[in-house]
């Protein structure tokens, strides 16, 4: 109840361009290709700051677990009732046990070390979950070990 929700008309093309520019150096340094594809032509009604936080957190996690030569793919589509944003990578993937616990706010959260031994708090995905709930949306994940992970954010139109 303490997160300010400030929705407005925003362009996903502009948001994707901002995020892509933000990660340009990281992408080159890590030798990980980034691809963005927005299939939504019109503006959407959403909180731009919250979406930026969620998408950048998901991309940062993808960089943490994607080896050189890998790909991070960010896409947006709309169905009849929702805006669907996906962040998908070719990273190390997660076990079923990890997948089942990633959005839970736990007392003793342990973050898995990244491919370059990066450490995290393990709180990022739980925070993303809470931020998307502010939009009356959902976030879900699927993953396969050694093949990558996919995170899907759905917010109402």
Order of alpha helices (4+ residues) and beta strands (2+ residues): beta-alpha-alpha-beta-beta-alpha-beta-beta-alpha-alpha-beta-beta
